[in-house]
Amino acid sequence: MHNAVIIIGFSNLIISVVEFFRPDLWAQLWKSWSRHRLFRLHGLILLSVAGILASALPVPRLEWFLWVTIVLLTAIGGTIAFSPERLARPIAEMYGNQSEEEIYRLTYMDAAFRVMVGLCLIFSVIS
């Protein structure tokens, strides 16, 4: 199971690279994905990732970080899985109402957060 945590960490790092270099592509992806009828699957995927992380515990270090991540993934994943319009509408409105600079700024902040999550996941298992 520790390998799954490392894979999730590296996946976050790869996604963050795309976000840093192509924020316009990432914004378009979120706009179209939040309107898609299969947006509910996003919540189910988040719940699955939370389950994988929970089954990988205990880890040598940063166990608190994994618990916080699991709680956040479960809350967000459950909301999307059972009531996708509750988050889809604000996401679509945010991308429709913000200027391009604001959208890029939010994308860069999300990418930085993904880098932190990815590195914490990787280092929690390998150190």
N, C-alpha and C positions, 0 to 999 in steps of 0.2 A: 504494500500500500504506500510505502514511502516513495516509490517510483512514481506513483500517480500524483503525489504532491509536487514532485519535481517537474513532471510534465505540465501540470496546471501552472506552476510558476513560470516555466519557459514559455508557455502559451501566452501568458500575460505580457511577458517581455516582447514577444514577437508582435503582438497586437499593438503594444505601445510604440514600436518602431513605425508601424503603418500610420498610427495617429500622428506622430511627430512629423513625418515626412509628407503625408497626404491628409491634412485636416479636412480639406474639401471633400475628398472621397469618403471619409469617415462620417461627415455630416450628412451626406447624401444617403449613405447606408442606413443611418439611424432614422432619417426621415421616412424612407421607404419601408424599413423593417417595422417601425412602430405602427404603420398603417396596414401592414400585411395581416391577413386572417390567421396566419400561423404564429403570430406574436406570442401566443400563449405558450408555445414550445420553449421560448426563451426562459420563462419562469420554471418550467420543468427541468431544463438544463441546469439552471442555477441551483435548484433543489438537489439534483444529482451530484453536482460538484460539492455542495455542502455535505452530503452524505459520504462522499469519498474522503473529504477532509476530516470528518468526524471519525471515520473508521481508521484513519491513520494515526490518531492520537493514542498514547502520548508520544510526543516528539521531544527530543532532548532539550531544545531551546525554543523560545518564543511561543510557548504553548498558549499564552494569553492572547497573542496576536491571531492564532488560528481560531480560538474560541470567538473572538470578536468578528472575524471574517465569516465564520459559520453562522453566527446569529444574523449578521447583515444579509448574507446570501439567502438564508431561510426566510427572512422577512420580505425581502424584495422578490425572491422567487415565488413565494406563496401568493403575494399580491398580484404578480403578473399571471400566474397560473390560474387563479380563481376569479380574478377581475381585471383582465388585461386592459380594458378601456380606462381604468383608473390611472394608469401610468402612461398609456399610449397617447392620450389626448394632450396632457401637459408637455410631453416630449415633442409632439408635432407642433404645438403652439409655440414652444420655446424656439424651435428652429425656424418657424415662420415669422416671429416677431423680433428676433435679435439681428443686429447688424453682423456683417461677415467677420469683423474684428472680434466681436463678442463671442461668436460661435467658435472661432479659432482659439481664443483665450480659454474657453471652457474645454475645448478638445485637448489643448496642451495640459491643462490641469488634470484632466482625466488620464492622459497618458502618463503624467508624472505619478499619479496615484497608482496606476497599473504597474509602473516600474517598482514602486515601493512594495506593493503586494507581491509581485513576482519574486523580488529579491528576498523578502522576508520568508516566503514559502520555501524557496530553495535553501536558504541558510538555516532555516529551522530544522531541516532534515539532514543536511550534510555536515553541520558543525556539531 
